[in-house]
Amino acid sequence: GTLYSVSRGPNRTSKVMLTFDDCPSSYSSFQNTVLAAERLGIRLALFPYGQCREWGLISFSYARAHGHYVFNHSYSHADLTTLSYNGVINELIGGPSGSYGRPPYGSYNFTVKNAFAARSMRIWTWNLDTRDWTGLSRTTVVNYVVKNAYAGSSVLMHMQYAAFNETALSQIKSGLANRGLSVCRNNGAVGIYPQTLDC
């Protein structure tokens, strides 16, 4: 088969995968956006870290029930390359369960790769970085995605910044459609351990 690409992840489709890292700013913003994406027919891939759930900002099971993948982003958003093998394992155990994971900052080395493998997870980073965390406006992030995404993109955004809301998702979907691109389609509830993306 085709070699696995860490940046493309499990997206073997021509669809654009909108992915969001970290914690939402509030539980209500999480709930509103997850439901809005479902209504818009968009399946998101969320990469929260374990503390996001402890802080009451997110529910992994709620997101999956509404058709969104939830994958591992460690427990405390540590740079895993600075940790021992056991330290990395503990960070992964404290994060969401799932068949894929995204090391914070996209940083990984042999130790991190081995720990992911031991947890039966594949590393999935991204191939289009919006840099939304630098404080960009919603319009800027939306326009960047619409202009630069391509078939099979994994777009990196963050739940606490400007594009994690109904308006941005709706504009991204229609802007990409005008370029002949579709986002990953929300086909209903997903499990914890998908191997390929259902879009």
N, C-alpha and C positions, 0 to 999 in steps of 0.2 A: 504493500500500500504506500500512500504518500507519506513522506517523513513528517513527523509532528513539528509544527512551528510554534515556538514559545510565544511569539508576538501575536500570531493569529489565533492561537489556542484551538479550541474544538470547533471553531467556525469554518466548516468545509463548504459553506453555502456562498452564494453571491450576495447575500444580505449584509447590511451594515449592523453590527452589534453595538448597541449603546451600553457602556458599562460605567458604573458609578462606585467609587471607593469611599471608605471611611464612614463617619456617622452623619445622619441627617441632623439638622439643627434642632428639630423637635420631633416627638412621636407623631404629632398631627401633620407636620410637613411630610414625614415618611408615608403616612397613611394616605394622605391626599394625592401624593405623586404616584404611588403604587396603583391606586384606583384609577387615576387619570390615564396612566399608561395602559392599563387594562382596557379602559373604554376606547382609547385610541387604537387598540389592536397592536400595541407595542410590547414585546417581551424584553425586559431589561436583564442585565447581569449585574448583581450587586455584590460588592466585596467589602462588607463591614468587618471591623475587627471586634474581638470578643467583648471588649469593654463597652461597645455601643449598646449591646443588649443589656449588660449590667446596669448601665446608666438609664435604661428605660427609653431609649431613642428609637429602637427598632425591634421588630419581631421577625425572625427568620421564617417561621412557619406561615405567618400571615402573607409575607411576600411570595412564598412558593405557592400558596393556595390561590393567589391572584395571578399566577402565571409568570413569575420572575425567578430566575436562577439566583441562588445565594451561595457564594463560594468563600473560601478562607482568605483572610487578610491579616492573619496573626491574632494574638490576644491584645497586645498593647501598642501596635504599630512600631515595633522596634526594627532597627536595621539588622536583619537577621545575619548579615555577613560579619557582624561584630561579636556573635555569640558562639558558644561551643555547640557541638552536635546536640547534646542534651538540652541546652538552652533553646535551640531552634525547635526541637520536638515539643518542649513545653509551650512555646509560643503557638505552635500549630494546634496542639490539643486544646488550648484556650480559645481558639478562633472557631468559626462555624465549621461544621462537618461538610464534606462535599468532595466531589471527584477532582476539583480544580482549586488552585489557590494562586494568589498574587502576592509575592513578597513585597512588603512596603518599600517604596522608592524604586521598585523594579530591580532591587539589588539581590543578586544571588551568586553563590560560588559552589564549589564541589560539596562542601558540608551541607549547605542549604538544599542542594539537589538531592543529596542522599537522605536527608530528613524528610523531604517531600515524598520521595519514593517509599520510604519506610511507612509513611502514613497513607500510602496508595493514592497520592494526589499528584496531578501534573501541574507544572508551573504555566500560568497564562498571564502574560503581561499585556501589551497593547502595541498597535502600530500607527495610531494617530493620537497625539497628545494635545489636548486643547489648552493646557496651561491655565485652566480656569481658576486654579488656586492662587494665581497671582492677583486676583481681585478683578478680573475682567467682567464687563457688563454682560447681561444676558444676550443682548443683540450681538455683541462681539463673538461670544462663544457659539451661538447659533450659526452666525455667518461663517465662522471658521469651519464648523463641521459640514455645513451644506456645501461649501466650496471645495473642501479637501478630502472628504470621505470617498472611498472607492469600494468596489465590490469585494466583500470579505474583510472590510475594516473592523478592527476592534478599537472603538473610540474611548479614550480615557477622560472621564469627568469625575466630579466629586459631589457627594450628596449634600455637603454643607455650602456649596457655591451656587452660581447663578443659573445653571441649566436644569437643576433638579426640580422641575415644576411643570404643570400642564402646558403653559404657554410655550415654553422652550421646546418641549417634546413635540407638540403639535407643529410648530414652525420647522423643526428639524425634519419631521416626517414629510411634510408637504414640500419643503425645499429640496429634499433628496429625490422625492417623486418627480419633481420637475426636471431632474437630471437623469431620470430613468433608473434610480436606485431605490430599493426598498429596505426598510428596517426589519429586524427579526420580528416575525409575526407571533402574536400572543395566541397560542393554541390551547390555553387552559392550564390548569395546575401542573406543576413540575415536581419531580422527586429530588432527593438530596444528592443522589449519585448518578446523574446522567453521564453517559460517555460521549455522546455527540449532541449538538444543539438541535432542538426541534423548532424550526423557524417556518 
